[in-house]
């Protein structure tokens, strides 16, 4: 099955035009030449996948664009989506030594994108070892970044990898969950096409809901990698949550990215203040909602969203309601959607409602965005894997779980981080599996 | 206010300042030169006048460096393609309107006494304040027995200078080509021929590059190229060396107009410190226009004021005799590198430069504990790098993680583990680290007292020749 199956939607393209325009070739060369070429560079260390940043940047400067892209993909097979989705302020660009000189950091993400885009434009494929040159068969559950990275590394080294995905398209949150103006679903799929060409097998519509499903996999494969992400979004646990006008943030993002949700009107209230809440609020604005409130039970300084995301939301026209909690969702006399809210204050780390502070917002949509719940229950029971706080316990350096046949990485193991963290997890697991197989073979 | 007027250069040339335009496209015609004088240039050497030639297109190419344009510049353009009459008529006009500016006629004719006599007379009749004999042009003209074909043969240079001097009433400058083993041989010949001054250096033979798609060298003329003349910022160190060689040689030294990569007042001051009386500029003007002279004049005056120099002669040649033969350098002078931990940004370029390109004495051991001594005692750069590549990093997603990741790394700007340290017991004082360091004044070279009296190689080996045969190096 091809991974390139998403129709082009001009309206989506226009409303969610990319935040950052790509560099022109000459601008990329000039920017690349600013790089000091640090030794044992802090940007490389700061990157969870340890991309050789000065190495790929110097290759851009010299005009060796193919070499630059290969250098990136060698460390991070999803280097293209990471260049768009990574919060580089707190990663490579945040670590750039030029900050210490009061200078602008190198625009690493933009340069990385330039190299990868050129590679895609050239139509070249990645080099890989002859298929089945290593007798290791691995199943990766979930087609998100962790599994993709794991499978790609395995195939690159000649092992065989099969990705099992419940949905119709691969990529996980890369395809369904990253704001379209940062990473277009089409770009995510283009990148995965490269991985498919390396020999990674995909099985779509495959659900792993029972212990029997997993037993069957154990019979077919040597190792199983769990890249299952987090579970459904957490509920608000307030009356009326089941009503029509409620759609959680991930659902909203996936719906508009796949073209099923094309228009919003009136007032939208997003509950929560993480990066996903911001993505959903911005999306609501771009989809046409006149008023978008972001409701958060604590204050501005407590939000978990990155600073640049918060600033971006303000520019998009999102309005913030601080220290306010949803109390109930109901229908008004004329059928309109009403969200009852209450002001709260923090006393000894507890949030207490302030009397007589009730306030009702008439709105068209309520979007809960207060995080995802862990999913790992089945794994504990069916695979005898240790779970802690809802996450799969792994040895981070190797990706190993408490069951030697199972590995895990990405959000289900790290509690929910970035694409680049999932890639690093998946790759480390693959390398461990290859090492084990090598030892057995020897 | 310091005075930067030039008075009586090479005998009788006066100018409001030492900044002259070299004989080149910026001095192609009178209209240009008058605008240049309006912009502030003190003098101009007219684009070489001779029997008009036919040029090719294209004519120029450049060596760019790390995205910067025209680090080096190259041309295969010949002398003036305009008639002698037009050039000289315009020269007379310029002199009439700008009597206090220096107008020098650059000349090149075939190597016949009568031809030189005639052109000298005509240029002086047009009002030229001096003559510059183009013995340097390295391309095209040299194939016809002119330009550097003269400048590379001391006998020819001396002979033609002599012919010119028979006729000339104004100062005669000989422009020297650098495309010769020892520039002094021609400088001496010019002096023997009676030259009043020198201009140095002309352009250096070059091919600036090859197109990797078409395999055509640059500049491309219908698929072919030719050896061009190289100039611009890249040639300045070569020009400084040659100017110093000429000015330090008693048989060569004459009033000298320095040429070669001069773009700012700093460049000009350096040439004057080596003995030049005026400077000539071309590439920088071709890049940015006549307007650059404003800062050149202002900057030089400002620097002179800060140093207490009242005139150009106050500092001319001050550095000339600080260049000496290697054998006269003090072997007991010792410096070591010192890294200012307060300024270090942790790029660690000095560490890798010292290990791979110098003497393996800059280490990353401030955190682990300083170790002095020979190379075997220290982890290699590869060891250091492997350690960080094995580390596991995660994105700081919570506020607390971000605060921890971006908290001040210690007492200094950079984390202590990334601030390199110099093992002064092994440092040879080569300067490399201070040259690669991107931060001003972060790595300084500090003198250490060896307790030994100054001693040169010459002094150390004096008398040794009596016992052993001199060795070939």
Interface residues (C-beta under 8 A of the other chain):
Chain A: X29 X30 X33 X36 X37 X38 X39 X40 X42 X44 X45 X46 X47 X48 X50 X61 X86 X87 X90 X91 X94 X97 X98 X100 X101 X302 X304 X396 X397 X414 X416 X417 X418 X420 X421 X424
Chain B: X66 X67 X345 X346 X347 X348 X349 X351 X352 X381 X384 X385 X388 X389 X391 X392 X393 X394 X395 X396 X397 X398 X399 X402 X405 X406 X413 X414 X418 X438 X439
